[in-house]
Amino acid sequence: MTNSVGSAPVVEEWPSGDQLDTGTPNVARVWDFYLGGKDNFAADRKAAELLNQACQRVGAPTGAEVARENRAFLGRAVTYLASRGIDQFIDLGAGLPTRRNVHEIAQAVNPAARTVYVDYDPLVVSHGRALLADTPQTIMIRADVRGTSSLLEDPALRDHLDLRRPVAVLLVAVLHLLPDDEQPAKIVTEIRDRLAPGSCLALTHVSSDSRPSAATVVAAEFTRLGVTTPFPVPSPRSAGSLTGGTWSSRVWCFPHGGGRTRTTGSRDRTPGGCTPA
Ligand SMILES: C[S@@+](CC[C@H](N)C(=O)[O-])C[C@H]1O[C@@H](n2cnc3c(N)ncnc32)[C@H](O)[C@@H]1O
């Protein structure tokens, strides 16, 4: 059964039985709660509140603030990219469909825009597919950003998008969920090098550079609460190699493809900033 929240439908019936663990806080559902969504359970809401409190204790922005700022950045980035003529979007670590989704923002600029949502969490994908049923030009696939080759070779993705043409890849609030030894910077490079000339990449990333103790406390709270995806404390080096700042968000465009990068978006230390070329 579905009803509607904002522009996104809400599926009231999640998968049942062993598939659905409602007692463990799920990072996508916690995020959904922060964004005002209804696709979350009591354990998610409780964890969200406790994480907010941990952030407040150390003077860091709360999870809710971070989620809203990230979402605002996502909206500005997609509008900007669609306005530049990009009509294909790959949203990696997409989370649950919520208000102002990528496909809606892109299609508001160009009704022909096509979107592939990608998440590694099977529950997010099955629920997301139900939410997106009957949504034109939009699919959701299950894949892991750590497997860039198989991800970009996914038959459904390749059937939906033409990777010989420019595409925008969105990595919003996901790479900092990878520990250093999973080499997030290498993942970014591998994706970038496989994109057609004219493609763009938009990402946000949290770093511990300016307030290491705050990041440590929040990471410990993720672990204590048993959130499905742990939050490792990103080292200054790994965060800096991606974005070079505290909460950073950037849009890069690759006019030549093949790794010949030109940075056309400038860093904005305000969370969610996106500066067009
Ligand atoms: C904090 S949410 C961000 C959602 C969305 N990008 C946004 O900004 O609103 C992070 C999402 O990334 C997903 N995720 C975490 N690690 C991932 C991985 N290795 N591959 C794909 N998705 C991942 C989680 O399941 C979750 O849905």
The ligand as an ORCA input file, in Angstrom:
! r2SCAN-3c Opt
* xyz 0 1
  C      23.970      8.868      4.594
  S      23.095      8.029      3.343
  C      23.198      9.236      2.023
  C      21.988      9.200      1.085
  C      22.034     10.211     -0.069
  N      23.267     10.111     -0.838
  C      21.825     11.619      0.398
  O      22.769     12.382      0.415
  O      20.706     11.957      0.763
  C      24.350      6.849      2.832
  C      23.823      5.745      1.918
  O      24.963      5.095      1.344
  C      24.734      3.698      1.326
  N      26.055      3.049      1.302
  C      26.953      2.972      2.310
  N      28.055      2.317      1.913
  C      27.854      1.986      0.604
  C      28.631      1.291     -0.361
  N      29.838      0.793     -0.076
  N      28.127      1.129     -1.606
  C      26.882      1.624     -1.910
  N      26.088      2.273     -1.027
  C      26.584      2.464      0.212
  C      23.924      3.428      2.563
  O      23.201      2.211      2.465
  C      23.028      4.666      2.629
  O      21.826      4.444      1.977
*
